[in-house]
Amino acid sequence: MKNLERIVRKFNKAKVLVIGDLILDEYIIGNVERISPEAPVPIVWANKSTFVPGGAANVAYNIRSLGGNVSLAGVIGRDEKAASLVAQLRKNKIRTNGIFSEAGRPTTLKTRIIAGHQQVVRVDWEHTRSLSAALNRKIIDFVKKSIKNFDSLIIEDYGKGVVNAQLLKEITALATGAKKIIIVDPKEDHFQFYRGVTAITPNRKELENAVRNLKIKDRSNSFRADNDRLSTARDINRAAKEIINYLGLESLLVTLGEEGMLLLEKKSNKSIHIPTMAQEVYDVSGAGDTVVSVFSLALACGAGKQEAAYLANLAAGIVVGKLGTATASRSELLTAIKAK
């Protein structure tokens, strides 16, 4: 455990660039006492409203909460939501010089209405069209000019239009040439974009759908039917191996909710199951962001993949015990290490 503590204490030395879909999360919190007479829905008596960074911005927020140095690259609109998001990022010392704006493209807003500890409904305001060639080039040029300043890159793909084939191809080539770590929090429809990155961090469903969508059927017919599910550790392990070989990855970290995580490294061809560390689960929102943040930070600080995965699992256990899109602090992570 002492080595894990040393890694976490080095987080303030790491420099990470997060590239992806920027989101502003709104939480309207209140209580329910009756059903609406207008429709069979609850009336939420709101008493609190908050805005927090979401999507790639939440990953950056996680890294900053853990003591890391972080910059963001992505796209926002030219609206009040954009101003609110950028102000929060700058307040938390997250560099925003890689963020570009586009007229007519609203800043993505996700509004969650919560009664007690229960999310009642979510409302999304967004456009998911692909970026223009000019905007794509701005992000690529930013990465090209600044990549030497970072230890690792995180691609946060929420399918909102920022992450695309051309962007990934050029950024992966830049990262590989500069010998930088590149970790992807994937979107299942985009797995074919991630060739040659260091690692990806899908959940079970994303891995399952990727194997099916990419039609990389195992020759033993493990995935012989479209309605097959990755229901066992053996199924997950087979699927992970298929994806690693197909994309040329060094490793793959699968998040399995209450079952923990499974790490597979190409070099050893061995999978390691890491049981969940969560004591109580209130909200899984943002847990995947925490996993990719800690995994990338730890690797940037010289951790092995197994050490990085273990720390990511510990941090995820902290975050799911909080309400809303939350983060774990470095002190909380150190306390969790000492408790093991």
C-alpha positions in Angstrom: 0.0 0.0 0.0 3.0 2.3 0.6 3.7 2.3 -3.2 0.1 3.3 -3.9 0.4 6.2 -1.5 3.6 7.3 -3.2 1.9 7.3 -6.5 -1.1 9.4 -5.3 1.2 11.9 -3.6 2.9 12.4 -7.0 -0.4 13.4 -8.7 0.4 17.1 -8.3 3.4 16.5 -10.7 1.2 15.0 -13.5 0.1 17.1 -16.5 -2.9 15.8 -18.3 -4.8 17.0 -21.4 -8.5 16.1 -21.6 -10.1 16.2 -25.1 -13.8 15.6 -25.7 -17.4 16.6 -25.2 -17.9 19.5 -22.8 -21.1 19.4 -20.8 -22.7 21.6 -18.1 -24.7 19.6 -15.6 -27.6 21.2 -13.7 -29.1 19.7 -10.6 -32.5 20.8 -9.4 -33.1 19.3 -6.0 -36.3 19.1 -3.9 -39.0 16.9 -2.4 -42.1 15.2 -3.6 -45.3 15.4 -1.6 -48.0 14.7 -4.2 -48.8 13.8 -7.8 -49.7 16.4 -10.3 -53.4 16.8 -11.1 -52.4 17.5 -14.8 -50.6 14.2 -15.4 -49.5 11.1 -13.5 -46.1 12.6 -12.5 -44.7 13.8 -9.2 -44.6 17.5 -8.3 -41.0 18.3 -7.1 -40.9 21.2 -4.7 -37.5 22.6 -5.7 -35.3 24.1 -3.0 -31.8 24.1 -4.5 -30.3 24.4 -8.0 -26.6 23.9 -8.8 -24.4 23.8 -11.9 -21.3 21.7 -12.2 -18.9 20.7 -15.0 -19.9 17.5 -16.8 -18.6 15.2 -19.6 -15.0 15.9 -20.4 -15.2 18.9 -18.1 -16.0 16.6 -15.2 -12.9 14.5 -16.0 -10.8 17.6 -15.8 -12.6 18.5 -12.5 -11.7 15.0 -11.2 -8.1 15.4 -12.1 -7.9 18.8 -10.5 -9.6 17.5 -7.3 -6.9 14.8 -7.1 -4.2 17.4 -7.3 -3.2 17.0 -11.0 -2.6 19.7 -13.5 -5.1 19.7 -16.3 -6.0 21.4 -19.6 -9.2 21.0 -21.6 -9.8 20.9 -25.4 -13.3 20.8 -26.8 -16.1 23.0 -28.1 -18.8 25.1 -26.5 -21.5 27.4 -27.8 -21.6 31.2 -27.5 -24.3 31.4 -24.8 -24.8 31.9 -21.1 -24.2 28.2 -20.4 -20.8 28.4 -22.0 -19.9 31.4 -19.9 -21.0 29.6 -16.7 -19.0 26.5 -17.6 -15.8 28.4 -18.5 -16.0 30.5 -15.3 -16.2 27.4 -13.2 -13.3 25.8 -15.0 -11.1 28.8 -14.5 -12.1 29.1 -10.9 -10.8 25.6 -10.3 -7.5 26.3 -12.2 -8.4 24.2 -15.2 -6.7 25.6 -18.3 -9.2 26.4 -21.1 -7.0 27.6 -23.9 -7.9 24.5 -25.9 -11.6 25.3 -25.8 -13.2 26.8 -28.9 -16.6 28.2 -29.5 -19.0 27.8 -32.4 -22.0 30.1 -33.2 -25.3 28.2 -33.5 -24.0 25.2 -31.5 -25.5 25.3 -28.0 -23.3 24.3 -25.0 -24.6 20.9 -24.0 -26.8 21.1 -20.8 -28.1 18.1 -18.9 -30.7 19.0 -16.2 -31.4 16.4 -13.6 -34.4 16.8 -11.3 -33.8 15.0 -8.0 -36.3 14.3 -5.2 -34.6 13.1 -2.1 -32.0 10.7 -3.4 -34.0 9.7 -6.4 -33.5 11.2 -9.9 -37.0 11.9 -11.3 -36.2 13.0 -14.8 -33.3 14.3 -17.0 -33.6 16.9 -19.7 -30.9 17.3 -22.3 -30.2 20.4 -24.5 -27.6 19.6 -27.2 -26.6 19.2 -30.8 -24.6 16.1 -31.7 -23.6 17.0 -35.3 -20.0 16.5 -36.3 -17.5 19.4 -36.0 -16.7 21.5 -39.0 -13.4 20.8 -40.7 -12.1 24.2 -39.5 -13.0 23.5 -35.9 -11.6 20.0 -36.1 -8.3 21.5 -37.3 -8.2 24.0 -34.5 -8.3 21.3 -31.9 -5.7 19.2 -33.7 -3.4 22.2 -34.1 -3.7 22.9 -30.4 -2.7 19.4 -29.5 0.2 19.5 -32.0 1.6 22.7 -30.4 1.1 21.7 -26.8 1.5 17.9 -26.6 5.1 18.3 -25.3 3.7 19.9 -22.2 1.6 16.9 -21.1 2.3 13.4 -19.7 -0.9 11.9 -20.8 -4.0 12.5 -22.9 -7.6 11.5 -22.1 -10.2 11.2 -24.9 -13.6 11.6 -23.3 -16.2 10.5 -25.9 -19.8 11.2 -25.1 -20.9 11.0 -28.7 -21.7 14.8 -28.9 -19.7 15.4 -32.1 -16.2 16.4 -30.9 -14.6 13.0 -31.1 -14.4 11.8 -34.7 -12.3 9.6 -36.9 -10.0 12.3 -38.3 -9.5 13.9 -34.9 -8.6 10.6 -33.3 -6.3 9.5 -36.1 -4.2 12.6 -36.0 -4.1 13.0 -32.2 -3.2 9.3 -31.7 -0.4 9.7 -34.2 0.9 12.8 -32.4 0.7 11.1 -29.0 2.4 7.9 -30.2 5.2 10.0 -31.9 5.7 11.9 -28.6 5.5 8.7 -26.5 2.6 10.0 -24.5 0.0 7.9 -22.8 -3.5 8.1 -24.4 -6.5 6.7 -22.6 -10.0 6.7 -24.0 -13.3 6.7 -22.2 -15.2 5.2 -25.2 -18.5 5.5 -26.9 -19.6 2.1 -28.2 -20.4 3.3 -31.7 -16.9 4.7 -32.1 -14.6 1.8 -31.1 -13.2 1.7 -34.6 -11.7 5.2 -34.0 -9.5 4.1 -31.1 -6.8 2.1 -32.9 -3.4 2.4 -31.4 -4.3 4.2 -28.1 -2.7 3.0 -24.9 -6.0 1.8 -23.2 -9.7 2.2 -23.2 -12.1 2.0 -20.2 -15.5 0.6 -21.4 -18.3 -0.6 -19.1 -19.8 -4.1 -19.7 -22.5 -2.8 -22.0 -20.1 -0.8 -24.1 -17.8 -3.8 -24.5 -20.7 -6.1 -25.3 -22.1 -3.8 -28.0 -18.7 -3.1 -29.4 -18.0 -6.7 -30.0 -21.3 -7.1 -31.8 -21.1 -3.9 -33.8 -17.6 -4.5 -35.0 -18.5 -8.1 -36.0 -15.3 -9.5 -34.5 -16.8 -12.8 -33.8 -14.7 -15.3 -31.8 -13.9 -18.4 -33.9 -15.1 -20.6 -31.1 -18.6 -19.0 -31.6 -18.5 -17.5 -28.1 -20.6 -14.6 -29.6 -22.6 -16.5 -32.1 -26.0 -14.8 -31.6 -27.0 -11.1 -31.6 -28.7 -11.5 -28.3 -25.7 -13.0 -26.5 -24.6 -11.2 -23.4 -21.3 -11.0 -21.6 -22.8 -12.7 -18.5 -19.7 -14.5 -17.2 -16.1 -13.6 -16.4 -15.0 -15.9 -19.3 -17.2 -14.0 -21.8 -15.9 -10.6 -20.7 -12.3 -11.9 -20.9 -12.8 -13.2 -24.4 -14.4 -10.0 -25.5 -11.6 -7.9 -24.0 -9.0 -10.0 -25.8 -10.8 -9.6 -29.1 -11.0 -5.8 -28.7 -7.3 -5.5 -27.6 -6.1 -7.4 -30.6 -8.5 -5.6 -33.0 -7.5 -2.1 -31.9 -3.9 -2.8 -31.0 -4.2 -1.7 -27.4 -1.7 -2.2 -24.5 -4.6 -2.8 -22.1 -8.3 -2.6 -21.5 -10.1 -1.8 -18.2 -13.7 -3.0 -18.0 -15.9 -1.4 -15.3 -18.5 -3.9 -14.0 -20.5 -1.8 -11.6 -21.1 -3.7 -8.3 -18.8 -6.5 -9.6 -15.8 -4.2 -9.7 -13.4 -4.1 -12.7 -11.5 -6.4 -15.0 -8.1 -5.4 -16.3 -6.5 -7.2 -19.3 -3.0 -6.4 -20.5 -1.8 -7.5 -23.9 1.8 -8.1 -22.8 0.9 -10.7 -20.1 -2.3 -11.9 -21.8 -3.7 -12.2 -18.3 -6.8 -10.7 -16.8 -7.1 -9.5 -13.3 -10.4 -9.0 -11.5 -10.6 -6.2 -8.9 -13.6 -6.4 -6.6 -15.7 -3.3 -6.0 -14.5 -1.0 -3.1 -17.9 0.8 -2.7 -19.5 0.6 0.8 -22.7 2.4 -0.2 -24.1 3.4 -3.6 -26.2 6.6 -3.9 -25.4 7.6 -7.5 -23.3 6.2 -10.2 -23.3 9.5 -12.2 -19.7 10.4 -13.1 -18.1 7.2 -11.8 -16.7 6.3 -15.2 -15.2 9.8 -15.3 -13.4 9.1 -12.0 -12.1 5.8 -13.3 -10.5 7.2 -16.4 -9.1 10.2 -14.5 -7.4 8.2 -11.8 -6.2 5.5 -14.2 -4.6 8.1 -16.4 -3.1 10.1 -13.5 -1.6 7.0 -12.0 0.0 5.9 -15.3 1.4 9.4 -15.8 3.0 9.1 -12.4 4.8 5.8 -13.3 2.3 3.3 -11.9 1.8 -0.1 -13.5 -1.5 -0.8 -15.1 -2.6 -3.0 -12.2 -1.7 -0.4 -9.6 -3.5 2.3 -11.7 -6.6 0.1 -12.0 -6.7 -0.6 -8.3 -6.5 3.1 -7.5 -9.2 3.9 -10.0 -11.4 1.3 -8.4 -10.9 2.8 -5.0 -11.7 6.3 -6.2 -14.9 5.0 -8.0 -16.0 3.5 -4.7 -15.7 6.9 -3.0 -17.6 8.7 -5.8 -20.6 6.4 -6.0 -21.2 7.1 -2.3 -22.0 10.7 -3.1 -25.1 12.3 -4.7 -24.8 13.7 -8.2 -21.8 14.0 -10.6 -19.1 14.0 -7.8 -15.3 13.8 -7.5 -12.9 12.2 -5.1 -10.1 14.2 -3.5 -6.5 13.2 -3.1 -7.0 13.1 0.7 -10.0 10.9 0.4 -8.1 8.5 -1.8 -5.2 8.4 0.6 -7.6 7.6 3.4 -9.1 4.8 1.4 -5.7 3.3 0.7 -4.8 3.4 4.4 -8.1 1.7 5.3 -7.2 -1.4 3.2 
